[in-house]
Amino acid sequence: MAKTHVTMKVNGAEVEGLVEPRTLLVHFIRENLGMTGTHIGCETTHCGACTVDIDGMSVKSCTMFAVQAQGSDITTIEGMANADGTLSALQEGFRMMHGLQCGFCTPGMIMRAHRLLKENASPSEQEIRMGISGNICRCTGYQNIVKAIQYASAKINGVEFREAAE
């Protein structure tokens, strides 16, 4: 099969490669670019483990061909740390609030939460739950994921995070 030349910006760096037109973006990211933080879960858009940020939108990268991302600006989990290498507010929130167990869904959850907080810097618990509803976690029951996002929201907004009394 003939290959197509693609170029895009991934985590701030210009990248390019030759791909078959049927190559999914998730496979290009993992196999061609060697960025394995974006996980492959279901390959049917149901789990959200492959979520990345493309041109300001959360996208499940198993639903998009690499050729469709031509010229796009993409952020993966590898691009989420601060410029100095420290954890982003979301990464710190997941660590501090125990927002992960096995970690398989975590990259997709963080990427979706990143876009959610860009669109709404102070979401309610219900807005967070709705915002991450396209991402499945089989371990945590979501409570600590919600707390992690609330923690990040507070940190981004410069206010102290206070957990609700249980």
ChimeraX commands (.cxc) that place a marker at each C-alpha (Angstrom):
marker #1 position 0.00,0.00,0.00 radius 0.5
marker #1 position 1.27,3.47,-0.86 radius 0.5
marker #1 position 2.37,5.61,2.06 radius 0.5
marker #1 position 1.47,9.24,2.68 radius 0.5
marker #1 position 3.76,11.86,4.17 radius 0.5
marker #1 position 2.27,13.55,7.26 radius 0.5
marker #1 position 3.48,16.46,9.33 radius 0.5
marker #1 position 2.06,17.76,12.58 radius 0.5
marker #1 position 3.12,19.37,15.81 radius 0.5
marker #1 position 3.18,16.99,18.80 radius 0.5
marker #1 position 3.90,18.41,22.26 radius 0.5
marker #1 position 5.35,21.52,20.64 radius 0.5
marker #1 position 7.72,19.73,18.26 radius 0.5
marker #1 position 7.28,19.42,14.51 radius 0.5
marker #1 position 7.10,15.73,13.57 radius 0.5
marker #1 position 6.68,13.91,10.31 radius 0.5
marker #1 position 6.40,10.40,9.02 radius 0.5
marker #1 position 5.28,8.10,6.25 radius 0.5
marker #1 position 2.07,6.24,7.01 radius 0.5
marker #1 position -0.40,4.04,5.25 radius 0.5
marker #1 position -3.67,5.97,4.87 radius 0.5
marker #1 position -5.35,3.44,7.20 radius 0.5
marker #1 position -2.90,4.05,10.08 radius 0.5
marker #1 position -4.75,5.22,13.17 radius 0.5
marker #1 position -3.38,8.28,14.94 radius 0.5
marker #1 position -2.89,6.27,18.16 radius 0.5
marker #1 position -0.62,3.85,16.28 radius 0.5
marker #1 position 1.33,6.71,14.67 radius 0.5
marker #1 position 1.88,8.31,18.08 radius 0.5
marker #1 position 2.94,5.06,19.74 radius 0.5
marker #1 position 4.80,3.28,16.96 radius 0.5
marker #1 position 6.21,6.01,14.73 radius 0.5
marker #1 position 6.89,8.59,17.43 radius 0.5
marker #1 position 7.65,6.18,20.29 radius 0.5
marker #1 position 5.29,7.99,22.70 radius 0.5
marker #1 position 3.66,5.10,24.50 radius 0.5
marker #1 position 1.83,7.11,27.15 radius 0.5
marker #1 position -1.25,7.23,24.93 radius 0.5
marker #1 position -2.82,3.85,25.61 radius 0.5
marker #1 position -4.78,1.53,23.34 radius 0.5
marker #1 position -7.75,0.14,25.19 radius 0.5
marker #1 position -10.74,-0.81,23.11 radius 0.5
marker #1 position -10.05,0.66,19.64 radius 0.5
marker #1 position -13.79,1.35,19.42 radius 0.5
marker #1 position -13.98,4.81,21.13 radius 0.5
marker #1 position -15.62,3.44,24.26 radius 0.5
marker #1 position -12.84,3.59,26.87 radius 0.5
marker #1 position -11.02,6.89,26.28 radius 0.5
marker #1 position -7.55,5.52,27.15 radius 0.5
marker #1 position -6.26,6.95,23.85 radius 0.5
marker #1 position -7.52,10.51,24.43 radius 0.5
marker #1 position -5.24,13.30,23.21 radius 0.5
marker #1 position -5.78,17.01,22.66 radius 0.5
marker #1 position -5.94,18.02,18.99 radius 0.5
marker #1 position -6.32,21.64,17.98 radius 0.5
marker #1 position -8.10,22.46,21.23 radius 0.5
marker #1 position -10.41,19.44,21.35 radius 0.5
marker #1 position -10.34,16.13,23.20 radius 0.5
marker #1 position -10.09,13.38,20.60 radius 0.5
marker #1 position -9.97,9.63,21.00 radius 0.5
marker #1 position -6.97,8.91,18.81 radius 0.5
marker #1 position -8.22,5.42,17.92 radius 0.5
marker #1 position -11.00,7.08,15.90 radius 0.5
marker #1 position -8.81,9.25,13.71 radius 0.5
marker #1 position -6.41,8.38,10.93 radius 0.5
marker #1 position -2.94,9.88,11.14 radius 0.5
marker #1 position -3.49,11.51,7.72 radius 0.5
marker #1 position -6.50,13.36,9.18 radius 0.5
marker #1 position -4.18,14.98,11.73 radius 0.5
marker #1 position -2.07,16.56,8.98 radius 0.5
marker #1 position -1.03,20.03,10.13 radius 0.5
marker #1 position -2.64,19.65,13.56 radius 0.5
marker #1 position -1.30,20.70,16.95 radius 0.5
marker #1 position -1.46,17.66,19.24 radius 0.5
marker #1 position -0.76,17.30,22.94 radius 0.5
marker #1 position -0.26,13.85,24.45 radius 0.5
marker #1 position 0.29,12.87,28.07 radius 0.5
marker #1 position 4.04,13.22,27.46 radius 0.5
marker #1 position 3.47,16.93,26.87 radius 0.5
marker #1 position 1.55,17.59,30.08 radius 0.5
marker #1 position 4.44,18.24,32.48 radius 0.5
marker #1 position 5.46,21.83,33.16 radius 0.5
marker #1 position 8.32,23.27,31.09 radius 0.5
marker #1 position 10.75,22.69,33.98 radius 0.5
marker #1 position 9.78,19.01,34.14 radius 0.5
marker #1 position 7.68,19.26,37.28 radius 0.5
marker #1 position 4.21,17.74,37.37 radius 0.5
marker #1 position 1.34,19.77,35.97 radius 0.5
marker #1 position -1.50,20.65,38.32 radius 0.5
marker #1 position -3.51,17.71,36.96 radius 0.5
marker #1 position -0.66,15.23,37.30 radius 0.5
marker #1 position -0.04,16.47,40.83 radius 0.5
marker #1 position -3.75,16.20,41.60 radius 0.5
marker #1 position -3.87,12.57,40.45 radius 0.5
marker #1 position -0.82,11.84,42.61 radius 0.5
marker #1 position -1.98,13.70,45.71 radius 0.5
marker #1 position -5.61,12.55,45.60 radius 0.5
marker #1 position -4.82,8.95,44.62 radius 0.5
marker #1 position -6.70,9.37,41.35 radius 0.5
marker #1 position -5.29,6.18,39.91 radius 0.5
marker #1 position -4.83,2.55,40.76 radius 0.5
marker #1 position -3.59,0.45,37.85 radius 0.5
marker #1 position -2.89,3.61,35.82 radius 0.5
marker #1 position -4.14,2.33,32.48 radius 0.5
marker #1 position -6.87,4.96,32.07 radius 0.5
marker #1 position -4.83,7.75,33.67 radius 0.5
marker #1 position -3.26,9.30,30.53 radius 0.5
marker #1 position -6.65,9.55,28.83 radius 0.5
marker #1 position -8.32,10.85,31.99 radius 0.5
marker #1 position -5.66,13.53,32.43 radius 0.5
marker #1 position -5.92,14.58,28.80 radius 0.5
marker #1 position -9.71,14.83,28.99 radius 0.5
marker #1 position -9.53,16.69,32.30 radius 0.5
marker #1 position -6.98,19.07,30.77 radius 0.5
marker #1 position -9.43,20.08,28.05 radius 0.5
marker #1 position -12.31,20.23,30.57 radius 0.5
marker #1 position -10.36,22.68,32.75 radius 0.5
marker #1 position -9.40,24.76,29.69 radius 0.5
marker #1 position -13.10,25.08,28.87 radius 0.5
marker #1 position -14.28,25.53,32.47 radius 0.5
marker #1 position -11.64,26.45,35.05 radius 0.5
marker #1 position -14.00,25.89,38.00 radius 0.5
marker #1 position -16.27,22.96,37.19 radius 0.5
marker #1 position -18.73,21.56,39.70 radius 0.5
marker #1 position -18.53,17.91,40.70 radius 0.5
marker #1 position -21.39,17.13,38.34 radius 0.5
marker #1 position -19.67,18.99,35.46 radius 0.5
marker #1 position -16.48,17.01,36.11 radius 0.5
marker #1 position -18.36,13.72,36.13 radius 0.5
marker #1 position -20.11,14.65,32.89 radius 0.5
marker #1 position -16.86,15.92,31.39 radius 0.5
marker #1 position -15.03,12.62,31.95 radius 0.5
marker #1 position -18.02,10.40,31.17 radius 0.5
marker #1 position -16.47,9.27,27.89 radius 0.5
marker #1 position -13.49,7.78,29.71 radius 0.5
marker #1 position -13.78,4.48,31.56 radius 0.5
marker #1 position -11.88,3.53,34.71 radius 0.5
marker #1 position -12.27,-0.04,35.83 radius 0.5
marker #1 position -10.48,0.39,39.18 radius 0.5
marker #1 position -11.22,3.56,41.11 radius 0.5
marker #1 position -14.96,4.16,41.11 radius 0.5
marker #1 position -14.14,7.71,39.91 radius 0.5
marker #1 position -14.36,9.44,43.31 radius 0.5
marker #1 position -10.63,10.07,43.58 radius 0.5
marker #1 position -10.41,11.03,39.91 radius 0.5
marker #1 position -13.04,13.72,40.56 radius 0.5
marker #1 position -11.07,14.87,43.64 radius 0.5
marker #1 position -7.90,15.00,41.55 radius 0.5
marker #1 position -9.57,17.28,39.01 radius 0.5
marker #1 position -11.02,19.45,41.77 radius 0.5
marker #1 position -7.53,19.69,43.30 radius 0.5
marker #1 position -6.07,20.76,39.94 radius 0.5
marker #1 position -8.85,23.29,39.41 radius 0.5
marker #1 position -8.17,24.85,42.81 radius 0.5
marker #1 position -4.43,24.97,42.14 radius 0.5
marker #1 position -4.90,26.51,38.68 radius 0.5
marker #1 position -7.23,29.14,40.20 radius 0.5
marker #1 position -4.86,29.88,43.09 radius 0.5
marker #1 position -7.23,28.78,45.84 radius 0.5
marker #1 position -6.79,26.21,48.55 radius 0.5
marker #1 position -8.30,22.80,47.82 radius 0.5
marker #1 position -10.68,21.63,50.50 radius 0.5
marker #1 position -12.14,18.19,50.37 radius 0.5
marker #1 position -15.81,17.93,51.20 radius 0.5
marker #1 position -16.55,16.37,54.57 radius 0.5
marker #1 position -17.54,12.75,54.20 radius 0.5
marker link #1:1,2 radius 0.2
marker link #1:2,3 radius 0.2
marker link #1:3,4 radius 0.2
marker link #1:4,5 radius 0.2
marker link #1:5,6 radius 0.2
marker link #1:6,7 radius 0.2
marker link #1:7,8 radius 0.2
marker link #1:8,9 radius 0.2
marker link #1:9,10 radius 0.2
marker link #1:10,11 radius 0.2
marker link #1:11,12 radius 0.2
marker link #1:12,13 radius 0.2
marker link #1:13,14 radius 0.2
marker link #1:14,15 radius 0.2
marker link #1:15,16 radius 0.2
marker link #1:16,17 radius 0.2
marker link #1:17,18 radius 0.2
marker link #1:18,19 radius 0.2
marker link #1:19,20 radius 0.2
marker link #1:20,21 radius 0.2
marker link #1:21,22 radius 0.2
marker link #1:22,23 radius 0.2
marker link #1:23,24 radius 0.2
marker link #1:24,25 radius 0.2
marker link #1:25,26 radius 0.2
marker link #1:26,27 radius 0.2
marker link #1:27,28 radius 0.2
marker link #1:28,29 radius 0.2
marker link #1:29,30 radius 0.2
marker link #1:30,31 radius 0.2
marker link #1:31,32 radius 0.2
marker link #1:32,33 radius 0.2
marker link #1:33,34 radius 0.2
marker link #1:34,35 radius 0.2
marker link #1:35,36 radius 0.2
marker link #1:36,37 radius 0.2
marker link #1:37,38 radius 0.2
marker link #1:38,39 radius 0.2
marker link #1:39,40 radius 0.2
marker link #1:40,41 radius 0.2
marker link #1:41,42 radius 0.2
marker link #1:42,43 radius 0.2
marker link #1:43,44 radius 0.2
marker link #1:44,45 radius 0.2
marker link #1:45,46 radius 0.2
marker link #1:46,47 radius 0.2
marker link #1:47,48 radius 0.2
marker link #1:48,49 radius 0.2
marker link #1:49,50 radius 0.2
marker link #1:50,51 radius 0.2
marker link #1:51,52 radius 0.2
marker link #1:52,53 radius 0.2
marker link #1:53,54 radius 0.2
marker link #1:54,55 radius 0.2
marker link #1:55,56 radius 0.2
marker link #1:56,57 radius 0.2
marker link #1:57,58 radius 0.2
marker link #1:58,59 radius 0.2
marker link #1:59,60 radius 0.2
marker link #1:60,61 radius 0.2
marker link #1:61,62 radius 0.2
marker link #1:62,63 radius 0.2
marker link #1:63,64 radius 0.2
marker link #1:64,65 radius 0.2
marker link #1:65,66 radius 0.2
marker link #1:66,67 radius 0.2
marker link #1:67,68 radius 0.2
marker link #1:68,69 radius 0.2
marker link #1:69,70 radius 0.2
marker link #1:70,71 radius 0.2
marker link #1:71,72 radius 0.2
marker link #1:72,73 radius 0.2
marker link #1:73,74 radius 0.2
marker link #1:74,75 radius 0.2
marker link #1:75,76 radius 0.2
marker link #1:76,77 radius 0.2
marker link #1:77,78 radius 0.2
marker link #1:78,79 radius 0.2
marker link #1:79,80 radius 0.2
marker link #1:80,81 radius 0.2
marker link #1:81,82 radius 0.2
marker link #1:82,83 radius 0.2
marker link #1:83,84 radius 0.2
marker link #1:84,85 radius 0.2
marker link #1:85,86 radius 0.2
marker link #1:86,87 radius 0.2
marker link #1:87,88 radius 0.2
marker link #1:88,89 radius 0.2
marker link #1:89,90 radius 0.2
marker link #1:90,91 radius 0.2
marker link #1:91,92 radius 0.2
marker link #1:92,93 radius 0.2
marker link #1:93,94 radius 0.2
marker link #1:94,95 radius 0.2
marker link #1:95,96 radius 0.2
marker link #1:96,97 radius 0.2
marker link #1:97,98 radius 0.2
marker link #1:98,99 radius 0.2
marker link #1:99,100 radius 0.2
marker link #1:100,101 radius 0.2
marker link #1:101,102 radius 0.2
marker link #1:102,103 radius 0.2
marker link #1:103,104 radius 0.2
marker link #1:104,105 radius 0.2
marker link #1:105,106 radius 0.2
marker link #1:106,107 radius 0.2
marker link #1:107,108 radius 0.2
marker link #1:108,109 radius 0.2
marker link #1:109,110 radius 0.2
marker link #1:110,111 radius 0.2
marker link #1:111,112 radius 0.2
marker link #1:112,113 radius 0.2
marker link #1:113,114 radius 0.2
marker link #1:114,115 radius 0.2
marker link #1:115,116 radius 0.2
marker link #1:116,117 radius 0.2
marker link #1:117,118 radius 0.2
marker link #1:118,119 radius 0.2
marker link #1:119,120 radius 0.2
marker link #1:120,121 radius 0.2
marker link #1:121,122 radius 0.2
marker link #1:122,123 radius 0.2
marker link #1:123,124 radius 0.2
marker link #1:124,125 radius 0.2
marker link #1:125,126 radius 0.2
marker link #1:126,127 radius 0.2
marker link #1:127,128 radius 0.2
marker link #1:128,129 radius 0.2
marker link #1:129,130 radius 0.2
marker link #1:130,131 radius 0.2
marker link #1:131,132 radius 0.2
marker link #1:132,133 radius 0.2
marker link #1:133,134 radius 0.2
marker link #1:134,135 radius 0.2
marker link #1:135,136 radius 0.2
marker link #1:136,137 radius 0.2
marker link #1:137,138 radius 0.2
marker link #1:138,139 radius 0.2
marker link #1:139,140 radius 0.2
marker link #1:140,141 radius 0.2
marker link #1:141,142 radius 0.2
marker link #1:142,143 radius 0.2
marker link #1:143,144 radius 0.2
marker link #1:144,145 radius 0.2
marker link #1:145,146 radius 0.2
marker link #1:146,147 radius 0.2
marker link #1:147,148 radius 0.2
marker link #1:148,149 radius 0.2
marker link #1:149,150 radius 0.2
marker link #1:150,151 radius 0.2
marker link #1:151,152 radius 0.2
marker link #1:152,153 radius 0.2
marker link #1:153,154 radius 0.2
marker link #1:154,155 radius 0.2
marker link #1:155,156 radius 0.2
marker link #1:156,157 radius 0.2
marker link #1:157,158 radius 0.2
marker link #1:158,159 radius 0.2
marker link #1:159,160 radius 0.2
marker link #1:160,161 radius 0.2
marker link #1:161,162 radius 0.2
marker link #1:162,163 radius 0.2
marker link #1:163,164 radius 0.2
marker link #1:164,165 radius 0.2
marker link #1:165,166 radius 0.2
view
